[in-house]
Amino acid sequence: MLAPIGTYLHSFPGGLKLKHYKAMSCQQSLPVPRLPLSAEYVIPVSQHSGSEDKLIVTVGQKVLKGTAFSSSEQATGAAIHAPTSGLITAIEARPVPHQSGLKALCVIMEADGEDRWAEMNPCPDYQELTATELITQVRAAGIVGLGGAVFPTATKLAGTEKIHTLILNGAECEPYIACDEILMQQAPEKIIQGAQILCEILAIPQAIIAIEDPMENCQKSLDKAILQAGAEALIKVVKVPMLYPEGGERQLVQVLTGEEVPAGGLPLSLGLLVQNVATVAAISDAIIHGKPLLERIVTVTGNGIVAPQNMVASFGTPISELVDFCGGYTPSIARLIMGGPLMGLALNSDSLPLIKASNCILGLSSADVSSTQPEFPCINCGFCVSVCPAGLLPQTLQTMIRSENFSALEPLHLEACIECGCCDYVCPSHIPLVNYFRYGKDQLQQLAIDKQKSTLARERYELREQRLEKQQTERRARHQKRKQALAGSADKQTSIAAAVARAKAKKQQPEGSDS
């Protein structure tokens, strides 16, 4: 009998208690509205953390809604699809929401306004599918982690033979984001059905849906859906304290189990599979209805937005259209962010397209944005250490990065940093610690690449030396053999000449003479 995970809650190091503003966008009645069709969609080819897929469409091609634009040939791929029916007008580099600010390859599509679906492949009898068939359909549907990491779900489902518990992450710890909360209220049956699919196909005996303490309405809707599905013995809802960044995968695992995911490891090593609730709902759509991942619920909120609300929007839609649907900007708008205020990405334009990672569009007012403070030297107050959920030493890491002592970062476990921003939030010296850590990670990655190149070069040199030495040895052996053969031939020629000479001499002797 398995221990009931979630019966006793635990804690993780650090964290912040933040004031939440989710109610700002949750006053609307359900179901949430769907954004009208856009005239043009810009769909980035790569919307996930992994390898870029191969495009299988061309300019001038007419497509139906749900048509695959790319094929997932790599293990870490995730296909993209047509958000509606229409014409592909271009395939070119366009600005996209990304930390680099660089352009990326996109498929540009002009909608025909008909929104006609391509032929789908529904499979309501999912019990008949094997794990391999399930993973294949999930990969073909382009499903990724919708909690923000956008890691290909099919890749995450591979190698799950020893999983004993499925954890559904519904703990939205960022102060403004409420898309998962709305999803759990509006479509709890999809979440339960998706959980049942994973538990059935992957032979997982129990599932937990983790939500935050204030989500009373979510618990009611989920419990009702569990009863209707007859899944009381399989799935239960667990409330966890509201503490940022509890929505992080590692932190949530520690709260529910008391165990830490090993450094450099995954929850799979503890027998756990963690999925976001929106991801599981997308799996239900993909398996039961054959629908690829084309859209998601997005929270558009903040004091810089006239009428904050949640809505269903297709990927590739200009962010400006989501804002316009909410009445536009208030006069006090100062900053636009994709995501939350702590881990979100500041946008320089609202013409950028909505992508799979876009769970929230946050408009902050001038009152929300503190004036830029100069960076002062670290005073070793230790505040950053006390709030770090990964148990790291942020001030030491920053010192090593500033001095470019990158070799010292690996034993300090910089890779364990989840870039939650807690250290930035409490730093009295206004040091942008997360920016330093991102730079340090990039340098570590470059060092690893250089080390790999150096190792490869050394191995090639050693193989070349071995090859040359072998060739020289073989050449010497052939030369010696040839020399011996020539020597033997000379001896033979000498013997023959001597024999011939003797024969001639014998012939020349008179008959009867002594030999």
C-alpha positions in Angstrom: 0.0 0.0 0.0 1.5 3.3 -1.1 1.9 6.1 1.4 -0.8 8.8 0.9 1.4 11.6 -0.5 0.0 15.0 0.4 -1.6 13.9 3.7 1.2 15.7 5.6 2.6 18.8 4.1 6.3 19.9 4.3 8.2 23.0 3.6 11.0 24.2 1.3 13.8 26.7 2.1 13.1 30.4 1.7 10.3 31.7 -0.3 8.2 34.9 -0.1 4.7 35.7 1.0 3.3 38.0 -1.6 0.1 39.9 -1.9 -2.0 38.5 -4.7 -4.0 40.4 -7.3 -5.7 37.4 -9.0 -9.2 38.7 -8.1 -8.6 41.6 -10.5 -9.1 39.3 -13.5 -11.4 36.7 -12.0 -14.6 38.8 -11.6 -16.0 37.7 -15.0 -18.7 35.0 -15.3 -17.9 31.6 -16.8 -17.2 30.4 -19.4 -14.4 32.9 -20.3 -14.8 34.5 -23.7 -13.0 33.5 -26.8 -11.0 36.1 -28.7 -12.4 36.8 -32.2 -10.4 35.6 -35.2 -7.4 37.7 -36.1 -6.7 38.8 -39.7 -3.1 37.6 -39.6 -1.3 35.1 -37.4 2.5 34.9 -36.8 3.4 31.4 -35.5 7.0 30.9 -34.3 8.4 27.6 -35.5 10.0 26.9 -32.1 7.7 27.5 -29.1 9.3 25.0 -26.7 12.5 24.3 -24.9 14.1 21.7 -27.2 15.2 21.1 -30.8 13.5 23.0 -33.6 11.2 20.9 -35.8 11.3 20.7 -39.6 8.8 22.7 -41.5 6.5 20.7 -43.8 4.5 23.6 -45.3 5.3 26.1 -48.0 4.4 29.7 -48.9 1.1 29.9 -50.9 -0.3 26.7 -49.3 -3.9 26.8 -48.1 -4.4 25.1 -44.8 -7.2 24.1 -42.5 -7.4 24.6 -38.8 -5.2 22.1 -37.0 -2.9 21.4 -40.0 0.6 20.5 -38.8 3.2 23.1 -39.8 6.1 21.1 -38.6 7.1 17.5 -37.9 8.6 16.3 -34.7 11.6 14.3 -35.9 13.7 15.0 -32.8 13.1 13.5 -29.3 12.7 17.0 -27.9 10.5 18.4 -30.6 6.9 19.7 -30.4 4.9 20.4 -33.6 3.1 23.6 -34.3 -0.3 23.8 -36.1 -2.6 26.2 -38.0 -4.7 28.2 -35.5 -7.4 28.6 -38.1 -8.0 28.0 -41.8 -6.4 30.2 -44.3 -3.3 30.9 -46.5 0.4 30.8 -45.7 1.7 34.1 -47.0 5.3 34.0 -45.8 7.9 32.0 -43.8 10.4 34.5 -42.5 12.1 35.8 -39.4 9.9 38.0 -37.2 10.2 39.5 -33.7 9.0 37.0 -31.0 8.7 37.1 -27.2 12.2 36.0 -26.1 14.8 37.2 -23.6 17.3 37.6 -26.4 15.1 40.1 -28.2 16.2 38.5 -31.5 14.0 37.5 -34.4 13.0 33.9 -35.1 11.6 31.9 -38.0 7.8 32.2 -38.1 5.0 31.0 -40.3 2.8 34.0 -41.4 -0.8 33.0 -42.0 -3.7 35.0 -43.4 -7.1 33.8 -42.0 -9.9 33.2 -44.4 -12.6 33.7 -41.7 -14.1 30.3 -42.1 -12.3 28.6 -39.3 -12.6 25.2 -40.9 -11.1 22.2 -39.2 -8.8 19.6 -40.8 -9.6 16.0 -40.3 -9.0 14.9 -36.7 -8.1 11.6 -35.2 -10.2 11.2 -32.0 -9.8 8.2 -29.7 -12.4 8.2 -26.9 -11.5 4.6 -26.1 -8.1 5.6 -24.8 -7.8 2.4 -22.7 -7.0 0.6 -26.0 -3.9 2.7 -26.5 -0.5 1.6 -25.4 1.9 4.0 -23.7 3.9 4.4 -27.0 0.7 5.2 -28.9 -0.2 7.8 -26.3 3.1 9.5 -26.4 3.0 9.5 -30.2 -0.3 11.3 -30.2 0.8 13.8 -27.6 3.9 14.6 -29.6 1.9 15.0 -32.8 -0.4 17.4 -31.0 2.5 19.7 -30.1 1.7 19.6 -26.4 4.3 21.2 -24.1 4.3 22.2 -20.4 1.9 25.1 -20.1 3.1 26.2 -16.7 5.8 28.2 -18.3 8.7 25.8 -19.0 7.2 24.6 -22.3 9.2 21.4 -22.2 7.8 18.9 -24.7 5.3 16.7 -22.8 6.0 13.6 -25.0 9.6 13.7 -23.9 8.6 14.0 -20.3 6.3 11.0 -20.6 9.1 8.7 -21.9 10.7 6.4 -19.4 7.9 6.5 -16.8 8.0 2.7 -15.9 8.7 3.4 -12.2 6.2 6.2 -11.6 3.9 5.7 -8.7 2.3 9.1 -8.4 1.0 11.7 -10.8 1.1 15.3 -9.5 -1.0 17.9 -11.2 0.3 21.4 -10.5 -2.5 23.9 -10.1 -0.5 26.2 -7.7 -0.1 29.5 -9.4 2.2 31.3 -7.1 2.8 34.5 -9.2 0.6 37.4 -7.8 -1.4 38.2 -11.0 -1.7 35.0 -13.0 -5.0 33.2 -12.8 -5.4 31.2 -16.0 -5.1 27.8 -14.3 -7.5 28.9 -11.6 -10.1 29.8 -14.2 -9.4 26.5 -16.1 -10.0 24.4 -13.0 -13.3 26.2 -12.4 -14.4 26.2 -16.1 -13.3 22.8 -17.3 -12.4 20.5 -14.4 -13.7 17.5 -16.3 -10.9 17.9 -18.9 -8.3 17.9 -16.1 -9.8 14.8 -14.5 -10.1 13.0 -17.8 -6.5 13.9 -18.7 -5.3 12.6 -15.4 -7.2 9.3 -15.9 -5.7 8.9 -19.3 -2.1 9.2 -17.9 -2.9 7.0 -15.0 -4.5 4.3 -17.2 -2.0 4.2 -20.0 1.2 4.7 -17.9 -0.1 2.5 -15.0 0.1 5.2 -12.4 -1.9 4.1 -9.3 -2.6 7.6 -7.8 -2.9 11.2 -8.7 -2.8 14.5 -6.7 -4.1 17.9 -7.8 -2.2 20.6 -5.8 -4.0 23.9 -5.5 -3.3 26.9 -3.2 -5.2 27.6 0.0 -7.5 30.4 -1.3 -8.7 28.3 -4.3 -11.9 27.2 -2.6 -14.0 27.4 -5.8 -11.4 25.3 -7.6 -11.6 22.5 -5.0 -15.4 22.4 -5.3 -15.4 22.1 -9.1 -12.6 19.5 -9.1 -14.2 17.4 -6.3 -17.5 17.4 -8.3 -15.7 16.3 -11.5 -13.9 13.6 -9.6 -17.2 12.3 -8.2 -18.8 12.4 -11.7 -15.9 10.5 -13.2 -16.0 7.9 -10.3 -12.3 8.6 -9.7 -12.4 9.1 -5.9 -10.0 6.2 -5.3 -7.6 7.5 -7.9 -7.5 11.3 -7.7 -7.5 13.7 -4.7 -7.2 17.4 -4.3 -4.6 18.8 -1.9 -4.3 22.4 -0.7 -0.9 23.8 -0.2 0.1 27.1 1.5 0.3 30.2 -0.6 4.1 30.8 -0.7 6.1 31.9 -3.7 7.6 30.1 -5.6 5.6 27.0 -4.6 4.4 26.5 -8.1 7.9 25.5 -9.1 8.1 21.7 -9.8 10.9 21.0 -7.3 9.4 23.1 -4.6 5.9 21.5 -5.0 7.5 18.0 -4.8 9.2 18.9 -1.6 6.0 20.4 0.0 4.0 17.3 -0.9 6.5 14.6 -0.2 9.2 16.1 2.1 11.8 14.8 -0.4 14.2 16.9 -2.5 14.7 16.3 -6.2 18.4 15.4 -6.5 20.6 18.1 -8.0 20.6 17.7 -11.7 17.9 15.2 -11.5 14.1 15.0 -12.2 11.0 14.1 -10.1 11.1 10.8 -12.1 13.9 9.7 -9.9 11.5 9.9 -6.9 8.8 8.0 -8.8 6.8 11.2 -9.5 5.5 12.7 -12.7 4.6 16.4 -12.5 2.3 18.0 -15.1 0.6 21.4 -15.1 -3.2 21.2 -15.0 -3.5 23.0 -18.4 -1.1 20.5 -19.9 -3.3 17.6 -18.7 -6.4 19.3 -20.1 -4.6 19.6 -23.5 -3.8 15.9 -23.3 -7.5 15.2 -22.9 -8.3 17.3 -26.0 -5.6 15.6 -28.0 -6.5 12.0 -27.1 -10.3 12.1 -26.8 -11.1 14.7 -29.5 -7.9 14.6 -31.6 -7.3 18.3 -31.2 -3.7 19.6 -31.4 -2.6 22.4 -29.0 -3.7 25.6 -30.8 -4.9 27.9 -28.0 -4.9 28.4 -24.2 -6.6 30.5 -21.5 -4.6 33.7 -21.0 -4.8 36.2 -18.1 -4.7 39.8 -19.3 -4.5 41.9 -16.2 -2.8 44.7 -14.2 -3.5 48.3 -13.3 -2.3 49.3 -16.8 -5.3 47.4 -18.4 -8.8 48.9 -18.6 -10.8 45.7 -18.0 -8.6 42.8 -16.8 -10.0 39.4 -17.6 -9.2 35.9 -18.7 -9.8 34.7 -22.3 -9.2 31.9 -24.7 -6.7 33.0 -27.4 -5.0 31.2 -30.3 -1.2 31.1 -30.6 0.1 33.6 -33.2 -2.5 36.3 -32.3 -0.9 39.7 -31.8 -0.8 40.6 -28.1 -2.3 44.0 -29.0 -5.6 42.3 -29.9 -5.8 40.7 -26.4 -5.3 44.1 -24.9 -7.8 45.7 -27.2 -10.3 43.0 -26.2 -9.8 44.2 -22.6 -10.6 47.8 -23.4 -7.0 48.8 -24.1 -4.4 50.5 -21.8 -5.1 52.9 -18.9 -3.2 56.3 -19.1 -0.9 55.1 -16.4 0.5 52.1 -18.3 4.3 51.9 -17.8 5.4 48.3 -18.6 4.1 45.3 -20.5 5.2 41.8 -19.3 4.5 38.3 -20.5 4.1 36.3 -17.4 4.2 37.4 -13.8 6.1 40.4 -12.2 8.9 38.2 -10.8 9.7 35.7 -13.5 8.0 37.3 -16.5 9.6 38.7 -19.7 9.3 42.5 -20.3 8.0 43.1 -23.8 9.1 46.1 -25.9 6.1 45.9 -28.2 2.5 44.5 -28.1 2.7 43.5 -31.8 4.6 40.4 -30.7 2.6 37.1 -31.2 1.0 35.0 -28.4 3.0 31.8 -27.9 2.5 28.6 -25.9 4.4 30.0 -23.0 2.1 33.1 -22.8 0.0 32.3 -19.7 -0.4 36.0 -18.8 -0.1 39.5 -20.3 0.5 41.9 -17.5 0.2 45.7 -17.8 1.8 47.5 -14.9 1.1 51.1 -14.1 3.7 53.7 -13.2 2.7 53.3 -9.6 3.5 49.6 -9.8 6.9 50.1 -11.3 9.5 51.3 -8.8 11.9 53.9 -10.1 15.2 52.5 -11.3 17.6 52.4 -8.4 21.4 52.4 -8.8 23.2 49.2 -8.0 25.2 49.4 -4.8 27.9 47.0 -3.5 26.7 43.9 -1.6 26.5 44.5 2.2 26.4 40.8 3.0 23.0 41.2 4.8 22.1 37.6 4.0 18.5 38.4 2.9 19.0 36.7 -0.4 20.2 33.5 1.3 17.2 33.4 3.6 14.6 33.6 0.7 16.4 31.3 -1.8 14.1 28.3 -2.4 17.0 26.3 -3.9 19.1 26.7 -0.7 21.9 28.5 -2.6 24.3 31.3 -1.7 23.3 34.1 -4.1 25.8 36.7 -2.8 28.7 34.2 -3.2 27.5 33.3 -6.7 27.4 36.9 -7.7 30.9 37.5 -6.4 32.3 34.6 -8.4 30.5 35.8 -11.5 31.6 39.4 -11.1 35.2 38.2 -10.8 34.7 35.9 -13.8 35.7 32.9 -11.7 33.3 30.7 -13.6 35.0 27.4 -12.6 33.9 28.0 -9.0 30.2 28.1 -10.0 29.7 24.4 -10.6 30.4 23.3 -7.0 28.1 26.1 -5.8 25.3 24.5 -7.9 24.4 27.6 -10.0 22.4 25.2 -12.3 19.9 24.7 -9.4 18.8 28.4 -9.6 15.2 28.5 -10.9 15.5 32.3 -11.5 12.5 33.0 -9.3 13.6 36.5 -8.5 13.2 36.2 -4.7 16.8 37.4 -4.2 16.2 40.4 -6.4 13.0 41.2 -4.5 14.7 41.5 -1.1 18.1 42.9 -2.1 18.6 46.3 -0.3 21.5 47.1 -2.7 19.3 46.7 -5.8 21.7 44.2 -7.3 20.0 42.4 -10.3 21.1 39.0 -9.1 19.0 37.0 -11.5 20.7 38.8 -14.5 24.1 37.8 -13.1 22.9 34.2 -12.6 21.6 34.0 -16.2 25.0 35.3 -17.4 26.8 32.8 -15.2 24.7 30.0 -16.6 25.5 31.1 -20.2 29.2 31.1 -19.3 29.1 27.7 -17.7 27.3 26.4 -20.8 30.0 27.9 -23.0 32.7 26.4 -20.8 31.1 23.0 -21.2 30.9 23.4 -25.0 34.6 24.5 -25.0 35.5 21.5 -22.8 33.7 19.2 -25.1 35.4 20.7 -28.1 38.8 20.4 -26.4 38.1 16.8 -25.4 37.0 16.0 -29.0 40.1 17.7 -30.4 42.4 15.8 -28.0 40.7 12.5 -28.9 41.1 13.2 -32.6 44.8 14.1 -32.1 45.4 10.9 -30.1 43.6 8.8 -32.7 45.6 10.5 -35.4 48.9 9.8 -33.6 47.9 6.2 -33.1 47.0 5.9 -36.8 50.3 7.5 -37.9 52.3 5.2 -35.5 50.4 2.2 -36.8 51.1 3.3 -40.4 54.8 3.7 -39.6 55.0 0.3 -37.9 53.3 -1.3 -40.9 55.6 0.6 -43.3 58.7 -0.5 -41.3 57.4 -4.1 -41.3 56.8 -4.0 -45.1 60.3 -2.4 -45.6 62.0 -5.1 -43.5 60.1 -7.8 -45.3 61.0 -6.4 -48.7 64.6 -6.1 -47.6 64.6 -9.7 -46.4 63.0 -10.8 -49.6 65.7 -8.9 -51.6 68.4 -10.4 -49.5 67.0 -13.8 -50.0 66.7 -13.2 -53.7 70.4 -12.0 -53.9 71.5 -15.1 -52.1 69.5 -17.2 -54.4 71.0 -15.4 -57.5 74.5 -15.9 -56.1 73.9 -19.6 -55.6 72.5 -19.9 -59.1 75.4 -18.0 -60.5 77.9 -20.2 -58.6 76.1 -23.3 -59.9 76.2 -22.1 -63.4 79.9 -21.2 -63.1 80.6 -24.7 -61.8 78.7 -26.3 -64.6 80.6 -24.2 -67.2 83.9 -25.0 -65.6 83.1 -28.7 -65.6 82.1 -28.6 -69.3 85.3 -26.9 -70.2 87.5 -29.6 -68.6 88.9 -32.2 -71.1 87.5 -35.6 -70.9 89.4 -37.9 -68.6 90.9 -35.1 -66.6 90.6 -35.1 -62.9 87.8 -33.1 -61.5 
